[in-house]
Structures are given as C-alpha cells and as structure tokens.
Amino acid sequence: MKRLIFISLLLIILNCQIVFAYDTEEIAGEIQCFSPEIKADSGDIEKVLADVFNYDPRLIMYYKGYEGSCNYFSSTIKINYYNEDTPINNIYVANNREEFINLIIRALLYNKSSLYISAKNMPAASTPVNDYISEIAQSCPIAFMGYRGSNISTVDSKITPYSCYVIKFDYDFDSETLLQMKRDLQQKACEIVASNIAKNMPPYMKVYIIHNYIVNNCKYATDYDTNNDPSYYTAYGALINGQAVCDGYASAAQILFNLCGIENIKISGTSKGNGHAWNLIKLDNDYYHIDTTWDDPVSYDGFNYLRYDYYNLTDDEISADHTWDRNMYPKAVGTVYDYDNTCELIMNNSTDYSEGYTKFESVFNTYPPLTGSTRKGAETTTETSSAANIEPDSILDKADDNINVLSNDIINYIKISIKNNYKLYVKIISIIIILIILKNIFIRK
C-alpha cells in the first residue's frame, strides 16, 4: 500500500511538472530560428505547440506540420517548416475584424506587394479578405485607388484559434508613382471642397455642388478602349487629369462626398448594356441614386453639357436603364431632394454660408505605414493539460500493472531532461527532496 501511495504521489507531482516544465518563450525562439529538432518536457505535443502559437501567433506562418516522439514526460518535435523566407517582423497579428481591416488599409495605402496576417477566429479561406477589401473600397477609396487584384492563400495550424493569411497585391502603377498620385489626389480633393463648399451648407446643397463640379471639370475618356491608361478608372483621372470613365467619375464623387460628411456608397452594376459605376447617397434618412457620368454626355460639337437626368433618382426611376444587385445595397426611395425640389430649395435659401473648410484629416495620418510587427496583442492561454486533470484513483487502480513501464519512463524522462534542459535539473532535485520527506512521513505513521 505504501508503495502504491509513493508511486501515486510521484506521478501526481510529475504530471503537474509536465504542465509547467517547458518554456513557451524558449520554444517559440527555437521555431523562429527554424530549429530542426525541439525538446519539450511534456508528453502532449499539440498542447506544447498550441501554447507556443498562442504566445506568438506569427509563428503559424512557418508551420506545415510536425513529426514527433514522446513518452509520458517528454517530447521530441520535428516541425516541417515553410515560408522560411518571410521575416518574422513582416507577419502581423489581428485579434479582431477591425485590426484585420486596418492592416489591409495600411498595406493598400502604401502599395505593399504582400501582407502576412495571423488572425484570430477567422476561417482559413479567402472569402473574408475579399469582403474586407470590398469594404475598404467604400470606406477608404484613396487607399483602394490603383488596386488591380489580389492572390490570397491561408495557413491553418488546426490546433489554435489563429489562421494565417498570405495576401499578394497587384496594382496598375508602380509603387512610387501610385503613392504620389494618392497624395496629390487627396490634396486636390481637399482644395476642391475648401474652394467650392462651405462647411455649414446643408447636405443637399453640397451634393449639388459636387455633382456640378465633376461634370464641369471632367470629360468622358472616349479613347479608353484604345488608350490603355489606367488613370481613366480612378478619381485621379477625373479630378486631376480631367478625363475618366464611369469608375473614375464615381470614385471622384465618392471621395468628395466623404470629405463633406455625406454618407454614400459606390455602386457597381450595368447600364445600357455595359459595366457601369455610379453613387448612392443618403440625405436625411433616404437614399438617392446619382450618376455623374451619364449627366456629362459626350458631345460631338466640342461643348460641355451639364444635365440632371440622373440626379437623385429612386430605384424605380434609375432602373429604366441601370441594373444592379439590389440585395447588396439599401433601397433608394427618397424624393424630397430630387432635382426639382433641390433647385427650389436652393433658390429659396438666402442664408450666407461663410464657414469654410480649413482642415481635413489626412488619410496618411489616420493610417501610418506598416513598420514591422511584434508579438504584442497575442494571447497566451492558461488552459491546463488534460494530464493534470487525471484523478489519483484512476492511477492507483492501474499502478500494479504499469509499475515497470512507468519506472522506465521516469528514468528516461530524467535522463533526457538533464541532458537537454539544465533548468529542469533543479526541479528534479526539488521533487526528490519532496518525495523523501513524504516517504518519511508515511513511515512514521
């Protein structure tokens, strides 16, 4: 009986030791250095790896799988690595949706060719990333400008809540040129608003001025099919070069609306048999369609024409020659600010609007460049090993059958631990001293 008690106490102490013996930070460092073989004082390899990846989720980017051998008390782990050419500081951690989107915006704004994100509680698929990029196209059009497409792959360790995303971006311009275009576009858009719109104007009047400015200062690029100029599809083409196609018109309106605080959505659909883009704006609580492209008709006499055929229309009105996925956008049923009512409101408004725009928040200040990651923000779990939850009675029941096997494992454990982890040497001595004290107590009783 005393022998069984002695062995049970030994197993309990060693099982507790398994939970806390390995150094998570040290193993993380070995993985970061792509160590071919890692020793851990635990018999649960997946528990070790889960703790390490939760400590520093960036390491998942390097993890392809593992091979390992273990006994009750120690493990030898051989990790299969890949993406070894990716510096650890180029891998970012996103613990929620907002952090993920923020990282993508910063990558797009500064035209990064690649972005590596270890994200928590997200599926290992490209769908959420594409959805986020679509959101960015609406919320931060300057960052989105020049974006051509992306290639997305994922890495899933299957043992932690984190999945890694490898995003490769393509652009229509080289990075230096595009960055300067974005800076120039932001400057130009701010100048347009400051020079033409008063801050205290009612929103309907701001919409009217923006519509007129774009139509009067941009011409439809009729040579888009022969002149392969990607700027035609950007707000830069519309506001700076003065030539654009529908995408450029709609993007220009979107940026100016945003600067004035007009809630809006850029719509992608078709019109008159071709792909088309226009805007949906919100005035008071209602939405309206506004299409600056079709209000700027191509003339053959060299004159500019300003029309209002597509100014603040309802869904039913614009659907005569526009189609779009109505499930993706709010319903537009507003009539209060259609063209006729807007003109009447402006004519009857004698207010002197003199409060100008003097300051705008730069998108480059809001979203600074990515300068290198740390493991800050990564969460470390405090979950205990399942071995620590084994009831003593269940061990005692099987003690006689397994004494020889367990004894051999204990000996091997001590040998491997002393050889590969000098820190454990002190712990083993402490365990032995405790066992001697416990044994003497039982003998006296």
N, C-alpha and C positions, 0 to 999 in steps of 0.2 A: 504493500500500500504506500509506504513512504517513497519507494522507488517511482511509483506512478505519479505521486504528488510532485516529486522532484522534477520529473520529466515534463509534467504539465506546466509547472512554473517556468521551466526553461523555454518551452515552446511559446508560452504567452509572452514572455519578455522578448524573445527573438522575433515573434510576429509583430510586436509593437515596434521593434527595431527596424523591421523591413519598411514600415511606413515612413520613417523619418531618416533612414540611413543615407539615402542617396542625395547628392547635392544637385538640385534642379538647375541652378545657375551654372554650375560647372559642366553639366552635361550639355546645356544649351551652348556653351562656349565650344565644346568639342564638335557639336553638329555644325556650328557656324564655320569651323575650320575643316569641315568635311572629314572628320576622323574616320578611318576605315573600320575601327572596332571600338565599342564603348562598353565599359563595365559599369554595372549598376547594382547596388546592394538591395535588390528586390526581385522576387520571383514573378512579378507581374509586369511584363514588358510594356503592354499597352497602357498601363497605369503610369509608368515612367514617362512614356512618350506624350501622353495626354497632359501630364503636369508640365513637361518641358514646353510643349506647343502653346499651352495656355499662358505660361510665363512669358514667352516671346513668340507670338503668332507668326511673325515674319519667317520663321524657320520652316513653316509648312511649305513654302515655295520650293524648298530643296528636297522635299520628302517624296520619294516614289514608292516606298515600301521598306520592309525590313526582313531580315533573317535573324534568328536568334536561338540561343540555347539557355536553359535556366533550370534551376532546381528550386527548392523551397525558399532559398535565401539570397540568391544572386543570379544575375543575368549577364550574358554576353550578347550585345546587339550589334549587328552589321546592317547599317542603313544603306539602302540603294538611293543614291543622290541623282538629282538632275537640276537644271537651271543653275549650274555652278558658276556660270559667268555673270550672274546677276549680283551686284554688290548688296550686302545686307541693308545699307543705308538708302538704297533705292526702293526698298519694299516698305509700304505704308500700311498702318493698321486703322481700320474703320470699325468702330464698335456699334455703329448705328447707321441708319439711312442717310441722315444729314451729313455725317462725316464722310460717307462714301461719295455723295454728290459733290461736296466741297472739294474733295481731291480731284474728281474728274474736271470740274470747272477750272481749277488751277492748272491742270495739265493742258486743257484745251486753250486756255487764255494765252499761255506762253508757248503753245505749239510743241509740246513734248511729243516725241515719237513713240514713247512707250510709258506705261504706268503699271505698277505692280501693287496690288492691294490685297491684304489679308483681312477679310470681312467676316464679322460675326453674325451667325444665324441667317445666312443667305444661301439659297440653293446653288449648287455647283453647276450653273448654266449661264448662258449669255443673255437670256431674256431680261433680267433686271437691269443690266448695264445698258442695253439698248433703250429701255424705258427711261432710265435716268438721263441719257443723252438727249432724248426727245424732250424731256422736261427742261433741260438746260437750254435747248434751242429756243424755248419760250421765255425762260426767266433771265437768261444772260446771253442775248443774241450776239454781243460783241465777242464773247469768248467762243461762241459757236461758229463765227464767221470764218470761211475758208476750209471748214471741216468737210472732208470728202467721204470718209467712212472709217470703219474700224474692224479689226480682227480680234476676237475675244476667245481665250481659252481659260480653262479652270484647273485648279489642283485641289483635290479634296482628300484630306488625310483619313477621313471616316472615323476618327477617334476623338475629335474635338468639335466645338461649335463653329470653328473658323474654316472658311474656304478661301483659297487664293485665286485672284483674277489676274490674268496677264492680258493687258489691253494694248494693242498696237494701233496707232492713229495714222491716217493718211490725210494730207492737206493738198489744196490746189496751188499753194505757193510755198516757196522756201521759207524756213522759219524766220529768218531775219526780216525779209520783206513783209511777211504777214504780220509780224509783231508791230512793225512801224505802221502798217495800214490800220491796225486796230487802234493804235494810239492816235493817229491822225483822224480816224473816224469818230472816236469819242470826242476829240477836241472840236471837230466840225459840228457834230450834233449838239453839243453844249452851246456853241456860238449861235446856231440857228434858233434854238429855243430862247436864249437870252436876248437875241436881237428882234424876235418877232412876237414873243408871247409874254404877257405879264403874269406874274405868279398868282395874283388874286383874281384872274379871269375865271369865269365859270367853265367847267369842263367842256360843255358843248361848244363853246367858242374856241377853246384850244384845239379841239378836233377839227373844226372848220379851218383854222389857220394852217394846221399841219397838212391837211388834205390839199389845200391850195398851194402850199409851198412846194410839196413834192411834184404835183402836176406841172407847176410853172417852171420848175428848175431841173426837171429830168425828162429826157426823151427816151422813147422805147427803142432799144437796140435792135433794129430790123436786120442787122447783119450777124446776129448771134449764131446762125447756123453755118456761116462761112468763116467768121472771125472767132476763132476759139479763144475768147477772152473770158476767163473765169470770173473776172470782176463784175461782169454783167449780172451775175447771180447774187451779188452782195449789196449790202447797204452802202458800202464804199463806192461802188459803181454809181449808185443813184444819187448820193449826197455830195460826193467829191468829183467824180468824173462826169456826172450829169448824163450818164447812159446806163440803162439797165433793162432787164426783162422783169417779168412779174415777181420773181422771187426777190430781186433787188428792191423793187418798189415796196413790197410788203414788209421786208426786213427793215427798210428805212423808216417806214411808218411805225413799226413796232418799237424801234429804238427811241424815236421822238415821243411816242405815246408814253413809254416807260419813264422818260425824263420828266414828263409833265404829271406823272402820277395817274395816268389814265389806264385803268385795267383793260387788258387786251389779250387776244390770242391770235397767233398767225395760223391760218387755215391752209391745209394742203388738199387740193381736190382737182376738179377738171372744169373747164369752161370752153364752150364752143368746140368740143372735141379734142382739146389739148390739156395737158397737165397745167395746173394753174395754182397760184397762191394769192391770198388776199387776207384781210383782217376782220376780226370780230372785236368790237369794243363794248365796254359796259358804261352806260350813263345812268346815274341813279341806280335802279335795280333791274334795268332791262338791257339786253344785248342787241346790237345792231351790226349788220354787215357793211363794210366799206371797202371798195375796190378802187384804189388809186390808179391802177394800170388801165382799166377799161374807161376810166374818166379822163385819160390822157391819150386820146385816139391818135393813130398815125395819120398825118396829113400829107397830101401829095402837092400842096401848094406852098409848103415851107412855113406855114403859120402854126403857132401853138394854140391849141384849143383846150379850154377848161370846161369840163362837163360835170354834171352831178347826177348822171343816170344811175350810178351805183353808190350813192351816198346814203348811208344809214338806212339800209333796207332790212326788211324782215326775212325770215326763212322762205316764206311763200313767194315774196317778190323776187328775190335773187335766184330762186330755184328755176326760174324760166330758162336760164342758160348756164347755171352753175350747179355742179353736183359735188357732194362731199359725204363723208361718213357721219351722219347726224348723231350717231351714238357716241362719238368721240368729243363732241362739242356741245356747249349749252344752247338751248333754244333761243332764237332771236325773234322776239315778238314785239319789241318796242316800236312805238310810233310817235311818241312825244317829241323826239328830236330828229324826225325825218328832215329832208332838205327844206321843204316849205316852212315848217314850223321853226327850224333853226334860223332861216333868213328873217322871219318875223320877229323872233326873239332878239336877234342882233340889232335890227332896225329900231326896235322899241327900247333898247338898252342904252341909256345915256350916261352910264357910270364911267368915270375916268379911272381906268386901270393903270396905275403907275408903280405898283410894287413889282419890280423886276426880279428875275433870277440872277443871283450874284454868286452862287456857289453850288456846285454839284459834287456828289460823292463819286470819286473815281473808282471804276471797277478794278483798277490795278492796286488800289489801296485796300479795297474790300477783300480781294483775293491775291495775296502776295505769292511770289514764286515758291515752288517746292524746293527746299534746300537740303533735304536729307532727313531720314526718319530716325526715330529711336523706338525702343520698346515701350515708351510711356503710353499708358492707356490700355496696355494688355492686362488681362485679368489673370490672377493666379488662383487656382481652385484650392479649397481647403477640404475637399472630399477625401475621406479616409479609404484606405484599401479594404477590399472585401475580406482579406485575410484577418484584419483586425477585428472583424465582427463575428468570428467563429466562437461559438460558445465553448467554454472549457470542458463541459460534459461530453461534447461530441468528440473531443480529442482524447479524453480519458477512455472512452469506450473502445477506441481503436489503438490505444497505446501499446498493448502487449503484442499485437500483430505487426506493428510497424517500428518497433524499437530499433532493430538492426538497420533498417533503411534510413530512419531518421538520424541515427547516430552517424552514419556515413555522410549524410548530407550536412550535418553540423560540422563535421571535420573539414569537408571540402569548402564549406562556407567560410570557415575561419582562415583556411589557407589562402583562398582567393582574395578575401577581404584585406588581409595583412599585406599581401603582395601588391595589390592594385590600389589600395586606399589606406594610406597611412593614418588618416584621420580616424578610421574605424578601430585602429589598434587600441586607443584609449577607451573607446566604447566597450570593446570586448573585455578588457581588464575590469572595467566597472561592472559588467554583467557577472563576471566570475566572482568578484568580491561579494556582490549581492546574493548570488546563489550559495556561496559558502555561509554567509550569515543566515540565510533562510534554512539551510540544511541543519545548522547548529541549533536553531530554534526548534525545529521539528524533533531533533534527537533529544533535547532536554524535556520536551513534552512527552 
